[in-house]
Amino acid sequence: MDWQELTDLTQGRPFVVERARLADSGVAIEGQFEPPQLARLGVEDQVFVAAFVRSHGSIKEMERIFGVSYPTVKSRLNRISEQLDFVDTDPEPSGADVVDRLRRGEISAQEALAELERPR
């Protein structure tokens, strides 16, 4: 079974993968694994996201590929993005990170205290 079949079967309902097998070695891993966010999208949305990535994010190219207008592409991207969790690419530094920066002299003791006292 491939992801598209699984996505069709689940019809957008949450699901958990409980077993994975490495094809080349036959080793199986059991547990509860959440599928990646993109795998939880419907098949049409997965195809749309793949096309968007392959077109290097060009909305003009997406208009051409799908034969739709700019607002239609934007609307679909917005709808898909609402289904995906935000990935924080600049997380708050941990206490250990702050102490390391202090040790290296990158920040003062007062700056370190301010960062450590900041609510997270």
C-alpha positions in Angstrom: 0.0 0.0 0.0 1.3 3.4 -0.8 0.7 6.8 0.9 -2.0 7.8 -1.6 -4.0 4.7 -0.8 -3.6 5.2 2.9 -4.6 8.8 2.6 -7.7 7.9 0.6 -8.6 5.2 3.2 -8.2 7.6 6.2 -10.2 10.4 4.5 -8.3 13.1 6.4 -8.9 11.4 9.8 -5.9 11.2 12.1 -4.0 7.9 12.1 -1.0 6.3 13.7 1.6 4.0 12.0 2.4 1.1 14.3 4.9 -0.9 12.3 7.6 0.0 9.8 9.9 -2.5 8.0 13.2 -1.6 6.3 12.8 -3.0 2.9 16.5 -3.9 2.3 17.1 -5.7 5.6 13.7 -6.9 6.6 14.1 -5.3 10.1 10.7 -4.3 11.5 10.2 -1.6 14.1 7.0 -1.5 16.1 5.6 1.4 18.1 3.3 4.3 17.5 4.6 6.8 14.9 2.8 9.8 13.7 3.2 10.2 9.9 4.9 13.3 8.7 2.6 16.4 8.2 2.7 16.2 4.4 1.6 12.6 4.5 -1.5 13.7 6.4 -2.6 15.9 3.5 -5.0 14.7 0.9 -3.6 13.2 -2.2 -4.4 16.3 -4.4 -2.8 18.6 -1.8 0.3 16.4 -1.7 0.6 16.6 -5.5 0.1 20.4 -5.3 2.8 20.8 -2.7 5.2 18.6 -4.7 4.5 20.7 -7.8 5.1 23.9 -5.9 8.4 22.7 -4.6 9.5 21.4 -8.0 8.6 24.8 -9.5 10.8 26.4 -6.9 7.8 28.2 -5.4 6.9 30.0 -8.6 3.2 30.9 -8.5 3.4 31.8 -12.2 4.6 28.3 -12.9 1.8 26.8 -10.7 -0.7 28.9 -12.7 0.6 27.4 -15.9 0.8 23.8 -14.6 -2.7 23.7 -13.1 -4.4 26.2 -15.5 -5.6 28.4 -12.7 -5.4 32.0 -11.7 -2.9 33.6 -9.2 -5.7 34.0 -6.5 -6.6 30.4 -6.9 -3.0 29.2 -6.3 -2.7 31.6 -3.3 -6.0 30.4 -1.8 -5.0 26.8 -2.1 -1.6 27.4 -0.6 -3.2 29.3 2.3 -5.7 26.4 2.8 -2.9 23.8 2.8 -0.7 25.9 5.1 -3.5 26.1 7.7 -3.3 22.3 7.9 0.4 22.3 8.7 2.0 23.1 12.0 4.5 25.9 12.1 8.1 24.8 12.3 10.1 27.1 14.4 13.4 27.6 12.6 14.7 30.0 15.2 13.8 28.5 18.6 14.4 30.2 21.9 17.9 29.3 23.2 18.1 26.9 26.0 19.7 27.7 29.3 22.8 25.8 28.3 23.0 27.8 25.1 22.9 31.0 27.0 25.6 29.8 29.4 27.8 28.7 26.5 27.5 32.1 24.9 28.4 33.8 28.2 31.5 31.5 28.5 32.6 32.4 25.0 32.2 36.1 25.8 29.5 36.7 23.2 27.1 38.2 25.8 27.5 39.9 29.1 26.4 38.5 32.4 23.5 40.9 32.5 22.4 39.9 29.0 22.6 36.2 30.0 20.4 36.9 33.1 17.9 38.8 31.0 17.7 35.9 28.5 17.3 33.3 31.3 14.6 35.3 33.0 12.6 35.9 29.9 9.3 33.9 29.9 9.1 31.1 27.4 
